[in-house]
Amino acid sequence: DGGITQSPKYLFRKEGQNVTLSCEQNLNHDAMYWYRQDPGQGLRLIYYSQIVNDFQKGDIAEGYSVSREKKESFPLTVTSAQKNPTAFYLCASSAGQLSTDTQYFGPGTRLTVL
Amino acid sequence: AQKITQTQPGMFVQEKEAVTLDCTYDTSDPSYGLFWYKQPSSGEMIFLIYQGSYDQQNATEGRYSLNFQKARKSANLVISASQLGDSAMYFCAMGAAGNKLTFGGGTRVLVKP
C-alpha cells in the first residue's frame, strides 16, 4: 500500500530534550512538508523540501530542524529551543513542487511536553 | 500574502441533507489552487477536492462539489446527502506562490441522525 507513515503516534518529552519525529513516504513524491496544528486551529508550515538534500523554512521554523537525505524520508527534530512544542504534527508529501499540487498527509504525531 | 477565511466555526446538519461550508481567500497571484480537507477526530487530514484558478467548471468529487466564484474570491464546499461519517473538521486551503499551502481556521460539522 502506498502512503505516508509517521511515528510515533504519541510522544512525550521532558523540557530541555530534543526529539525527532519520523516521516516516511513510498509514493515516490518529490516534495515533503511538516506542519504544526494547535488545538482548534488550522495548520502552519514549519519546513518543506522540494528535493533531496534541500529544504526551506516555512512560517514557524524557529526551534525546529529537518534533514532530507533520502527521497522517502523527512524527519523533524523539535529542539529545546522550541518554547511551546506541545502540538499535533503532520507530515505531507506531493508529487510535484508547485503549490497547486495536491498534498497528501500522514496520520500525525501528537507531542506533549511534560 | 495569501489569506484564507472560514467564518463558520461550527454547524449542525441533519442526516441526508446538504450542507455548504464557506471559504473566502485573498491572493495577488493569478495562478493558485484551492483545496478542501477533512479532519476526523483521529487527526489525519483527508484530501477531498481541488479547484484550479483557471478551471472553467466547478470541481465535483462524489458527494463533494466546490462552488467556485472567482470574482468574489470564494470557494465554498457543498456536501450533499450528509452521512454520520461526515462529522469532522473541514479545512479550506490555498496553494499559490512559494510552494506553500495556507490553511483556514476550519469549520466543525456535526451530522445529526
Boltz contact constraints between the chains, C-beta under 6 A:
constraints:
  - contact:
      token1: [A, 42]
      token2: [B, 91]
      max_distance: 6.0
  - contact:
      token1: [A, 42]
      token2: [B, 103]
      max_distance: 6.0
  - contact:
      token1: [A, 42]
      token2: [B, 104]
      max_distance: 6.0
  - contact:
      token1: [A, 42]
      token2: [B, 105]
      max_distance: 6.0
  - contact:
      token1: [A, 42]
      token2: [B, 106]
      max_distance: 6.0
  - contact:
      token1: [A, 43]
      token2: [B, 103]
      max_distance: 6.0
  - contact:
      token1: [A, 45]
      token2: [B, 100]
      max_distance: 6.0
  - contact:
      token1: [A, 97]
      token2: [B, 99]
      max_distance: 6.0
  - contact:
      token1: [A, 99]
      token2: [B, 95]
      max_distance: 6.0
  - contact:
      token1: [A, 99]
      token2: [B, 96]
      max_distance: 6.0
  - contact:
      token1: [A, 99]
      token2: [B, 99]
      max_distance: 6.0
  - contact:
      token1: [A, 99]
      token2: [B, 100]
      max_distance: 6.0
  - contact:
      token1: [A, 100]
      token2: [B, 33]
      max_distance: 6.0
  - contact:
      token1: [A, 100]
      token2: [B, 95]
      max_distance: 6.0
  - contact:
      token1: [A, 102]
      token2: [B, 47]
      max_distance: 6.0
  - contact:
      token1: [A, 102]
      token2: [B, 50]
      max_distance: 6.0
  - contact:
      token1: [A, 105]
      token2: [B, 45]
      max_distance: 6.0
  - contact:
      token1: [A, 107]
      token2: [B, 44]
      max_distance: 6.0
  - contact:
      token1: [A, 108]
      token2: [B, 43]
      max_distance: 6.0
